[in-house]
Amino acid sequence: MTSSRRRFRHPVLLGPSVAALLLAAAGCSSTDATESITVPNPSPEAAAYCRALHKELPRTVAGLGRGDTGTESELIAEWGDGAIVLRCGVPRPAKMDDPMAKATEADGVNWLLEQPEDAGPRFTTTFRKAYVEVSLSTAYAHDASPLAAFGPVITKTVPSSL
């Protein structure tokens, strides 16, 4: 029985264009979740609340350690390599005008729930002088428990708007 596989006696080198294409594809397929975090642009008042919040954020959330967002911004933070992402000073979500929108409460903070397509849940605080958004990975599709870690620090640093 003969094998249809051909063996080369000398190493096969890829041409420069194929090698460049492979390197470009490898560079584009980064698994660093922090690259896609958009830094909000809040009002000066909201930014001051966000800076205060940033100083109080927990080192761990849901057993996940705080990570590096790749920026010095005090408006964003992440835990577990992007499994949990917090952005402070985001715009008011349009979904808040929907009387059928889903919401939850965690440790004294009210949260609007949004479920983006092909992503985990996203929660945004309601009735606060700065909007705080927490995005969870799909691993938390049915688990909002990480929000409990943020309740006390949001209550302490971002006043109610009521």
KESE-519354 format. One line per 3 residues: number of its first residue (from 1); for each residue z, y negated, x of N, C-alpha, C, O. Coordinates in steps of 0.001 Angstrom, whole numbers. Example, Ala and Ser with C-alpha at 12.3 -4.5 7.8 and 13.67 -1.06 7.14 Angstrom:
BEGIN
1 = 7800,5690,13190,7800,4500,12300,7800,3300,13200,8465,3319,14236; 7080,2250,12850,7140,1060,13670,7870,-30,12900,8039,-1138,13409
//
This chain:
BEGIN
1 = 0,1179,837,0,0,0,0,-1244,883,806,-1347,1808; -875,-2166,612,-1015,-3368,1417,-364,-4559,720,-475,-4737,-493; 303,-5346,1509,954,-6535,958,-61,-7674,860,-880,-7871,1757
4 = 8,-8410,-231,-912,-9533,-408,-387,-10800,260,-1060,-11830,269; 826,-10717,819,1394,-11872,1510,850,-11957,2918,823,-10957,3635; 429,-13104,3311,-121,-13296,4642,966,-13861,5540,1662,-14803,5163
7 = 1110,-13298,6703,2095,-13788,7668,1371,-14581,8744,324,-14172,9245; 1950,-15714,9083,1364,-16562,10105,2040,-16276,11442,3260,-16132,11514; 1237,-16196,12493,1776,-15922,13823,2402,-17173,14432,3268,-17077,15301
10 = 1969,-18331,13983,2476,-19594,14523,3128,-20376,13394,2749,-20217,12234; 4095,-21212,13716,4729,-22006,12660,3700,-22883,11944,2767,-23397,12561; 3883,-23038,10668,2993,-23872,9874,3632,-25248,9756,4777,-25370,9318
13 = 2909,-26265,10139,3410,-27629,10050,2809,-28303,8834,1622,-28147,8548; 3616,-29038,8135,3121,-29793,6989,2395,-31022,7488,2792,-31630,8482; 1356,-31377,6811,643,-32602,7151,1521,-33808,6895,2479,-33712,6128
16 = 1228,-34939,7511,2068,-36130,7358,2212,-36582,5913,3291,-37031,5527; 1173,-36482,5105,1276,-36959,3725,2169,-36047,2890,2905,-36534,2032; 2123,-34731,3121,2982,-33804,2387,4437,-34015,2795,5322,-34027,1940
19 = 4691,-34181,4084,6055,-34407,4562,6619,-35711,3995,7780,-35764,3589; 5801,-36752,3967,6250,-38038,3417,6563,-37915,1933,7533,-38496,1447; 5740,-37156,1216,5967,-36951,-205,7283,-36219,-447,8040,-36591,-1343
22 = 7560,-35188,339,8818,-34444,193,10019,-35322,506,11031,-35264,-192; 9914,-36134,1550,11025,-37038,1891,11244,-38077,795,12386,-38401,469; 10176,-38592,233,10300,-39581,-842,10946,-38956,-2069,11800,-39575,-2704
25 = 10549,-37741,-2407,11130,-37064,-3565,12604,-36793,-3341,13406,-36936,-4264; 12973,-36406,-2133,14380,-36157,-1841,15186,-37444,-1961,16317,-37425,-2447; 14619,-38552,-1527,15309,-39833,-1632,15472,-40291,-3060,16442,-40983,-3370
28 = 14563,-39932,-3940,14619,-40348,-5333,15516,-39461,-6176,15863,-39824,-7300; 15892,-38317,-5659,16668,-37391,-6472,18140,-37397,-6089,18790,-36352,-6099; 18654,-38537,-5761,20053,-38655,-5390,20953,-38242,-6540,20652,-38492,-7708
31 = 22065,-37603,-6190,23025,-37200,-7217,24170,-38188,-7321,25143,-37914,-8023; 24091,-39324,-6650,25148,-40322,-6690,25131,-41037,-8030,24264,-41872,-8289; 26104,-40700,-8886,26152,-41256,-10238,26431,-42754,-10242,26125,-43436,-11219
34 = 27010,-43274,-9156,27388,-44676,-9149,26188,-45603,-9003,26311,-46796,-9283; 25034,-45101,-8577,23873,-45955,-8391,23416,-46610,-9684,22829,-47691,-9648; 23670,-45985,-10815,23155,-46492,-12075,24146,-47378,-12837,23871,-47765,-13973
37 = 25269,-47698,-12245,26256,-48532,-12930,25811,-49992,-12859,25679,-50558,-11774; 25583,-50591,-14019,25193,-51990,-14085,26441,-52856,-14172,27303,-52626,-15020; 26536,-53830,-13316,27681,-54738,-13305,27484,-55769,-14418,26451,-56438,-14464
40 = 28464,-55902,-15313,28355,-56892,-16401,28382,-58329,-15868,28713,-58570,-14707; 28031,-59266,-16734,28047,-60684,-16395,28840,-61426,-17468,28252,-62105,-18309; 30180,-61303,-17450,30992,-61905,-18512,31222,-63398,-18321,30896,-63976,-17284
43 = 31795,-63998,-19353,32203,-65400,-19269,33329,-65510,-18232,33959,-64505,-17904; 33587,-66707,-17716,34690,-66870,-16754,36036,-66399,-17320,36834,-65799,-16600; 36287,-66669,-18599,37554,-66237,-19216,37651,-64706,-19230,38675,-64144,-18840
46 = 36593,-64042,-19674,36601,-62574,-19714,36693,-61997,-18299,37373,-60994,-18084; 36019,-62620,-17342,36066,-62137,-15958,37485,-62198,-15402,37886,-61319,-14639; 38248,-63221,-15775,39638,-63317,-15317,40469,-62153,-15876,41288,-61581,-15158
49 = 40265,-61804,-17141,40973,-60653,-17712,40548,-59364,-17006,41373,-58485,-16756; 39266,-59259,-16688,38753,-58066,-16017,39333,-57913,-14615,39643,-56800,-14189; 39482,-59022,-13897,40092,-58952,-12564,41534,-58474,-12665,41984,-57672,-11846
52 = 42258,-58965,-13666,43644,-58518,-13865,43676,-57025,-14207,44527,-56291,-13705; 42760,-56583,-15051,42677,-55175,-15416,42380,-54325,-14189,43002,-53282,-13988; 41443,-54763,-13377,41035,-54008,-12191,42225,-53693,-11280,42322,-52601,-10720
55 = 43124,-54667,-11145,44305,-54483,-10287,45262,-53432,-10841,46038,-52850,-10083; 45222,-53181,-12131,46161,-52259,-12781,45573,-50877,-13070,46294,-49987,-13521; 44298,-50689,-12823,43655,-49416,-13171,44326,-48240,-12453,44756,-48370,-11307
58 = 44410,-47099,-13130,45062,-45934,-12522,44235,-45326,-11389,43012,-45458,-11355; 44921,-44664,-10469,44252,-43988,-9350,43557,-42715,-9816,42533,-42316,-9263; 44132,-42077,-10850,43520,-40870,-11400,43420,-40996,-12920,44268,-41617,-13562
61 = 42382,-40402,-13476,42185,-40338,-14919,41731,-38916,-15223,40756,-38434,-14646; 42430,-38253,-16121,42095,-36877,-16513,42020,-35960,-15290,41193,-35050,-15234; 42884,-36208,-14325,42917,-35390,-13122,41831,-35711,-12109,41729,-35033,-11086
64 = 41021,-36726,-12366,39932,-37109,-11474,40325,-38334,-10661,40854,-39303,-11204; 40067,-38290,-9369,40387,-39405,-8489,39390,-40533,-8604,38231,-40337,-8968; 39870,-41713,-8288,39035,-42906,-8319,38004,-42829,-7215,38310,-42413,-6097
67 = 36784,-43229,-7526,35696,-43154,-6561,35200,-44520,-6153,35725,-45550,-6577; 34184,-44506,-5327,33566,-45720,-4812,32322,-46028,-5640,31405,-45210,-5716; 32291,-47195,-6252,31153,-47572,-7092,29987,-48109,-6275,28910,-48350,-6820
70 = 30186,-48298,-4985,29113,-48823,-4150,29004,-50333,-4217,28052,-50910,-3692; 29962,-50975,-4852,29973,-52433,-4952,31415,-52916,-4881,32348,-52161,-5154; 31582,-54138,-4523,32921,-54733,-4450,33342,-55343,-5788,34393,-55980,-5862
73 = 32565,-55167,-6822,32826,-55800,-8117,34124,-55306,-8738,34413,-54110,-8754; 34898,-56257,-9248,36120,-55942,-9981,35828,-55703,-11465,36752,-55586,-12270; 34556,-55631,-11819,34163,-55440,-13210,33834,-53981,-13518,33632,-53626,-14680
76 = 33778,-53135,-12491,33455,-51721,-12699,34383,-50828,-11876,34905,-51228,-10836; 34567,-49612,-12375,35346,-48595,-11660,34872,-47235,-12144,34327,-47112,-13241; 35081,-46215,-11322,34684,-44874,-11739,35659,-43843,-11179,36331,-44063,-10171
79 = 35706,-42727,-11866,36556,-41601,-11486,35703,-40342,-11523,34828,-40191,-12376; 35975,-39432,-10575,35263,-38159,-10573,33784,-38283,-10331,32990,-37645,-11022; 33386,-39100,-9351,31964,-39284,-9018,31115,-39631,-10229,30017,-39101,-10398
82 = 31614,-40510,-11059,30842,-41000,-12200,31088,-40253,-13496,30442,-40552,-14501; 32013,-39279,-13507,32317,-38563,-14753,32937,-39510,-15768,32743,-39352,-16973; 33687,-40500,-15277,34297,-41526,-16113,33978,-42872,-15468,34302,-43102,-14303
85 = 33346,-43754,-16229,32943,-45070,-15702,33492,-46151,-16623,33299,-46100,-17838; 34172,-47120,-16043,34693,-48259,-16792,33930,-49504,-16370,33737,-49758,-15181; 33497,-50278,-17367,32872,-51584,-17127,33623,-52597,-17971,33812,-52386,-19169
88 = 34044,-53671,-17375,34790,-54698,-18096,33943,-55960,-18179,33266,-56339,-17223; 33993,-56604,-19348,33221,-57821,-19554,31833,-57556,-20097,30934,-58384,-19955; 31659,-56397,-20721,30353,-56078,-21309,30150,-56909,-22570,31123,-57386,-23155
91 = 28904,-57090,-22997,28653,-57806,-24250,29185,-57020,-25453,29354,-55803,-25393; 29436,-57728,-26518,29881,-57094,-27769,28767,-56186,-28282,27650,-56651,-28508; 29054,-54895,-28469,28005,-53994,-28959,27568,-54344,-30383,28404,-54645,-31235
94 = 26275,-54303,-30634,25739,-54568,-31972,26287,-53561,-32983,26401,-53867,-34170; 26620,-52379,-32517,27143,-51313,-33383,28449,-51747,-34076,28827,-51163,-35091; 29129,-52752,-33544,30370,-53223,-34164,30120,-53867,-35521,31052,-54021,-36309
97 = 28886,-54241,-35803,28543,-54814,-37108,28279,-53736,-38158,28135,-54045,-39340; 28218,-52491,-37740,27931,-51373,-38641,29227,-50917,-39320,30126,-50414,-38646; 29339,-51087,-40647,30569,-50684,-41330,30797,-49166,-41291,31902,-48702,-41572
100 = 29768,-48397,-40948,29897,-46943,-40873,30142,-46457,-39436,30182,-45253,-39187; 30304,-47389,-38500,30523,-47014,-37102,31826,-46235,-36962,32791,-46477,-37687; 31835,-45313,-36034,33021,-44496,-35779,33902,-45183,-34757,33424,-45816,-33815
103 = 35197,-45044,-34965,36157,-45649,-34054,37333,-44706,-33878,37523,-43764,-34647; 38120,-44987,-32840,39331,-44217,-32588,40378,-45146,-32001,40067,-46270,-31604; 41594,-44690,-31946,42696,-45443,-31380,43348,-44573,-30325,43575,-43385,-30551
106 = 43653,-45155,-29169,44326,-44424,-28098,45355,-45336,-27454,45007,-46355,-26858; 46602,-44971,-27576,47705,-45722,-26975,47666,-47213,-27289,47827,-48045,-26397; 47453,-47544,-28551,47503,-48922,-28995,46230,-49720,-28817,46210,-50914,-29114
109 = 45169,-49094,-28341,43894,-49780,-28147,42862,-49144,-29073,42723,-47921,-29121; 42140,-49992,-29809,41074,-49513,-30685,39767,-49457,-29901,39466,-50337,-29094; 38994,-48393,-30162,37743,-48157,-29454,36626,-47858,-30439,36810,-47077,-31373
112 = 35480,-48468,-30238,34258,-48144,-30970,33590,-46990,-30227,33469,-47025,-29003; 33158,-45974,-30961,32468,-44831,-30364,30964,-44976,-30547,30479,-45225,-31651; 30246,-44817,-29463,28787,-44738,-29512,28388,-43460,-28778,28992,-43104,-27766
115 = 27393,-42792,-29282,26932,-41545,-28669,25471,-41725,-28257,24564,-41423,-29033; 25242,-42221,-27030,23860,-42382,-26574,23162,-41017,-26495,23797,-39989,-26257; 21861,-41036,-26699,21084,-39801,-26626,21101,-39264,-25198,20933,-40026,-24246
118 = 21301,-37975,-25047,21304,-37296,-23746,22372,-37817,-22795,22171,-37804,-21581; 23491,-38268,-23318,24588,-38748,-22479,25910,-38431,-23168,25941,-38062,-24342; 26978,-38578,-22433,28300,-38387,-23010,28693,-39579,-23857,27940,-40550,-23942
121 = 29855,-39527,-24483,30286,-40623,-25359,30574,-41909,-24586,30963,-41886,-23418; 30372,-43023,-25274,30678,-44343,-24728,31613,-45030,-25707,31338,-45083,-26905; 32714,-45553,-25199,33719,-46230,-26022,33837,-47672,-25559,33825,-47948,-24359
124 = 33951,-48598,-26517,34131,-50015,-26191,35319,-50531,-26985,35440,-50270,-28181; 36194,-51266,-26309,37367,-51808,-26983,36952,-52776,-28081,35916,-53436,-27997; 37785,-52843,-29112,37579,-53820,-30177,38812,-54722,-30225,39887,-54346,-29756
127 = 38646,-55900,-30789,39755,-56848,-30968,40442,-57214,-29653,41668,-57315,-29602; 39660,-57413,-28589,40181,-57837,-27286,39388,-59046,-26809,38235,-59226,-27200; 40000,-59876,-25964,39338,-61090,-25469,38266,-60796,-24423,37491,-61682,-24063
130 = 38219,-59575,-23942,37123,-59092,-23089,36829,-57670,-23551,37744,-56891,-23819; 35559,-57344,-23640,35178,-55991,-24058,35188,-55068,-22845,34586,-55363,-21812; 35881,-53951,-22993,35971,-52946,-21941,35243,-51711,-22448,35512,-51221,-23545
133 = 34325,-51219,-21643,33525,-50049,-22009,33894,-48890,-21078,33994,-49060,-19863; 34092,-47716,-21669,34343,-46504,-20892,33298,-45480,-21297,33210,-45087,-22461; 32509,-45054,-20321,31492,-44025,-20543,31990,-42724,-19936,32467,-42696,-18801
136 = 31876,-41660,-20697,32316,-40344,-20244,31093,-39443,-20071,30101,-39590,-20785; 31167,-38530,-19140,30057,-37594,-18937,29985,-36631,-20118,30885,-36596,-20957; 28927,-35867,-20175,28751,-34901,-21266,29847,-33848,-21280,30039,-33177,-22293
139 = 30564,-33691,-20182,31694,-32754,-20155,32776,-33180,-21155,33596,-32361,-21569; 32777,-34453,-21539,33757,-34988,-22487,33133,-35253,-23859,33607,-36115,-24600; 32093,-34529,-24191,31375,-34748,-25452,32299,-34687,-26668,32067,-35388,-27652
142 = 33325,-33871,-26612,34254,-33729,-27740,35692,-33972,-27301,36624,-33383,-27850; 35869,-34841,-26310,37204,-35063,-25753,37363,-36529,-25360,36798,-36975,-24361; 38117,-37258,-26133,38358,-38670,-25832,39692,-38879,-25117,40142,-40016,-24973
145 = 40320,-37811,-24676,41645,-37925,-24064,41700,-38831,-22831,42755,-39418,-22589; 40634,-38986,-22037,40728,-39910,-20909,41050,-41354,-21316,41562,-42123,-20501; 40759,-41724,-22549,41043,-43097,-22997,42529,-43427,-22943,42896,-44591,-22780
148 = 43381,-42427,-23075,44830,-42661,-23054,45281,-43303,-21742,46258,-44053,-21728; 44586,-43020,-20647,44956,-43591,-19353,44718,-45098,-19298,45318,-45793,-18478; 43846,-45601,-20165,43495,-47013,-20126,44290,-47865,-21113,44383,-49080,-20939
151 = 44854,-47254,-22131,45583,-48002,-23162,46637,-48947,-22615,46582,-50144,-22896; 47603,-48448,-21836,48667,-49338,-21347,48169,-50484,-20467,48671,-51603,-20578; 47190,-50226,-19593,46732,-51288,-18703,45863,-52298,-19424,45869,-53477,-19071
154 = 45118,-51866,-20422,44332,-52826,-21222,45264,-53685,-22056,45079,-54899,-22142; 46259,-53069,-22667,47240,-53822,-23459,47938,-54878,-22587,48204,-55991,-23042; 48223,-54521,-21356,48938,-55413,-20427,48069,-56571,-19930,48584,-57669,-19717
157 = 46761,-56352,-19740,45935,-57332,-19038,44857,-58031,-19880,44420,-59129,-19536; 44432,-57400,-20976,43376,-57980,-21810,43964,-58263,-23198,44121,-57339,-23996; 44289,-59521,-23493,44960,-59834,-24770,44118,-59499,-25987,42888,-59462,-25938
160 = 44819,-59259,-27068,44185,-59032,-28357,43517,-60320,-28816,43998,-61418,-28533; 42407,-60175,-29524,41713,-61353,-30054,42146,-61656,-31488,41652,-62605,-32098; 43044,-60875,-32015,43512,-61103,-33397,44657,-62085,-33436,45171,-62391,-34512
//
